[in-house]
């Protein structure tokens, strides 16, 4: 699930940069999109880890 959301975040952010923000530089769109995808991956990992730690503390 984590990888799927990361893969979906990349093209969505690319399209937002291209059409809503009107960024024409391909390098800028690439860096912003990759950063957003990595951020999604890391945030989901942090959330999953916190959930597992909370579950272990309850047991």
C-alpha positions, 0 to 999 in steps of 0.5 A, a space after each residue: 500500500 505504501 509503495 502504491 500511494 508513493 507511485 500515485 503521488 508522483 504523477 499527481 504532483 507532476 500534473 499539479 506542477 505543470 497545470 496548476 502552478 504553471 512550472 515549465 522547468 522539467 527539472 523543477 517538476 522532477 525534483 518537486 514530484 520526487 520530493 513529494 513522493 518520498 515524503 508520502 513514503 516516509 510519512 506513511 512509514 512513520 505512521 505505520 511505525 507509531 501504530 505498531 509501537 502503540 499496539 505493542 504498548 497495549 499488549 
